[in-house]
Amino acid sequence: MQDSQYYRSQAEMAQRLAEQINSPEAAASLLKMAQDYRDIAEDLDNGAIEIRHAERMPQRKQTY
């Protein structure tokens, strides 16, 4: 798992993109994504060992 600074950086990038995009729907999705990244960063700063909303995180395909 990445550290909280990584997630804050991702939140800032999503925020900047949302401010530059012309599609309201896409901007709303990016703003939601930014907030999710901020929530993860806060959880990590508070000592969480699991992500609060794991279902929102990209899933990796399992290879056996």
N, C-alpha and C positions, 0 to 999 in steps of 0.2 A: 504494500500500500504506500502511496506517496505521502509526503508530509503536507501540513496545512498550507504552506506557502504555495505549493503546486496548485492546489484547488483555488486559492485566492487569485492566482495568476490566470487560471482558466476562467474564473468568474469575470475578471476585468476584461479579458478578451471577448467573451460573450456579450458583455455590456457594451463595449465599443462597437461591435458588429451590429447590435440591435439599434444603436443610434444612427448607423449609416445606411441601413437597409430600407427599401421603399415599401416592402410588403408588411402590413400590420400583423398578419398572422405569423409570419416568420419572426418579426421583431418580438412579438409576445412569447413565442417559443424560446427565443434566445434569452429574454429577460427571466423566464422561468428557469432556464438552465443555469443562468448566472446565480440566481437565488439558491438553487440546489447545491451548486459548488460552494457557495458561502456557508450553507448549512453544514456541509461535510467538513469544511475547514474549522468551523466552530466546534463541531463534535470532536474532531481530532485534538483541538486545543484544550478541550475539557476532559481529555483522557479516554475518549471512546475507543473501543477496540473493534467495533463493528460499525458499518455504515448504517445510518438510521433508515434510509430508504433504498435498500439494496436493489429492490425491483426496478428502480430508475436507472441503475448503472448498466452500461453495456455488458452483455453477456458474452463470454468467450466460449467458442465451441470446444467441447471436450474431445480430446483425441485419446484413444485407448490403444 
